[in-house]
Amino acid sequence: LREQKEQGAESADLHSRAQALRTQIHESTKNMRAELLAILTPDQRTRLDQMETEFKGRREQMRERRRQMPENDEQQ
């Protein structure tokens, strides 16, 4: 897509293609997760849920730290 944009492709065409690719990735990820959950034991599913919750918490902490950074630090 980047190459097409640099070569002067129409913005609307690129936007449509990017949206289609995002949809395809989303569907693929959803299907992969369903396949994964189908083979996990109940204990493994519980552990996966715990790990995802922990990851989301760490990600939110990192976002909060970035929000609290002084603006001049972000510009360097």
Secondary structure, 3 states (H helix, E strand, C coil): CHHHHHCCCCHHHHHHHHHHHHHHHHHHHHHHHHHHHHHCCHHHHHHHHHHHHHHHHHHHHHHHHHHHCCHHHHHC
